[in-house]
Amino acid sequence: MQPDEPRPSQGPPDHLCGDPAGPPVCGLPRAPYPRGMPSETYPAYLAAHASGELERRAEEAVRALARCEICPRNCRVDRLADRAKVCSTGRRARVSTYFPHFGEEDCLRGWAGSGTIFFSFCNLKCVFCQNHDASQAGDGDEVSPERLAEMMLELQAMGCHNINFVTPEHVVPEILEALPLAIRGGLRLPLVYNTSAYDSMESLAWMDGVIDIYMPDFKVWTKESGIRYLKAKDYREVACRTIREMDRQVGPLQLGPDGLARRGVLVRHLVMPGLLDESRAIFEFLAREVSADTYVNIMGQYRPEYRASEYPEIDRRPTVDEITAARRLGREAGLHRFDARRPQRLFVVG
């Protein structure tokens, strides 16, 4: 975050207003609206819902599960019949957990947390995954569209600043199916699409005008690393294509006067031990082929998890010198908007 960009308020402010009129939806009272949010035009999905386009896309996306090409794996299995392949997900999405997350970027977590919904399973097979219990083992429960909508409304009622879909690549139809129910229940929070960047263009087309904030994690650059560490030989090509499309849809990240993200792309990059050349290539791509104004979080918290011990070259944490070098490479590539964390302050409300 640059010095002249607003930081999240030190809150907690009076961020919720009264319940909107209307009957309960999904067994919950209609959720309170965040104060000051222009509900007629923001978030993006409200216009799509009002026109009927959101429901049309949801129906189209669900039909596509019959021969699934929801992600670039193109497994073509009939998920409507509850069959599954690479992502181990059939007709229903599975959710590992959901809660107000205070570990996200300042512009997402603010003072009340980012309303994260962690989907189980993943279309990548990262050997170093820090969330492997959910992404690979599939911890969690299948949820109906009604239950997924309830989760969104519960997070809004807790005061979260956004709804943050984590690992959504393989469950885009299920998200679209639940979203109209949540909107009818009073959902008015911006949506964050928190992805590995291994998405299909068709899924992104369904999400155009629905997602407010795209947050792709650009992991590695070379085909060799994609095969070895992610088990996806086309990862770079897919990630480049999808991040360009995300930027076309929403542009660089925009922050409100309260320092919270409103719309745009926020790119994450996890610094991997020994892979600084790949970091450089990723930063150069972002600066030259997306936008020098791209907001980037260069993350230094890699730790060897899951199967990393089977790959000696990444079976260690990155050094301080490597993390420092990665940040220098980002600046040298021409990027200038970097996420900078502020220590989180805790507030007790009586």
Phi, psi and omega in degrees: 000132183278154183303329183270003177268144182294143175261156178304143179302154182280358172021194000278130177279180174280086193262359178238142173250187189293165178295135173290158180289153175135161182284164176299152176232135180059029178080001180249150170297151180300135190286150177290149177272142172296133184295137174084358181278127181287088193294342180287333187234352187214135003287178188299324188292345183296320179293318179297323178291316183298327182275349185089354182294324181297315178296322178298315180294321179300315179297317180296317181295319179295318177301324182294343177295342181295335175217079200293119168229038184294331177233174184293354176292333177049052183292331177061030174271161181270092180285341174296332176269013177068027173271156183214160177222249189300317184276357177057025183239128179265233186290322185254146172290151175245134181247128179283311181194165174210141184185164172289118187261124179255011179259001180279179178302150181307320184288350175255318185280331179050227179252350184237000175095156174267130184281083188276136171240110183269113177278143179279154181068171187199154177270357170254164181233054185299126185286348183248015189301129180275350177243038189295335177301322179270313189286331182248313180282337175081025177306137179137188184229144172294144181231145174281166174302322180297318181291321178296320176297319178301319180300316179299315182292323177296318179294321176296318180296334176285350179099008181300153184274343184199168171253122191245102180277113183259126184060061182266358192306321186264359183234028178303316179299321181292324176295313180296326179294323182276334189298317178300325177296317180294321180295317178296336176277357177109011180298129179221016180272148173297152181256134177250128179255099190261097197231159174283355185077008177261071186242156175272154178292329178295317178298318179294327176295320176296328183273353180296124183082005178245314181274136178268319186230118173264134180229077178280144176256104180275109194272300184222168185249314189279154176300322181299317179290323177300317179291313188289318189256334184247345185062040180215102186291337182258019187302312183300313182299317180294313182298318179298315181296315184288323180291324174300316181294319177301316179295322178299322183288314190235349178073186179297157184298133176247134178251144176280174179297341177273003180084002180271145179294135179250319186194149174126188183252132172237115183262131173258148172217120180271119180291120181260143179299129176079006185241036181296328177298325179287323175301315180301314181296321178296314181296319179296320176300312182299315183291321188269326188247350175247280177192138174294345178272004179301132179275124188233135171254107176272109190261135182250016188263019177301137171219146182289112181234173174057248184255016183300333180296342178278355182234088190305327185291340178243014181272049177198163174282153172293148179282164175301321179297321179294318180294317177298318179296321180298318179294323176295319180297324177298316179294318181296331179288343179111001176283152182218355179250103183240142178288134177230124185280143170252137176305133183286129175266139180260141180233138175250123181258121181277000000 
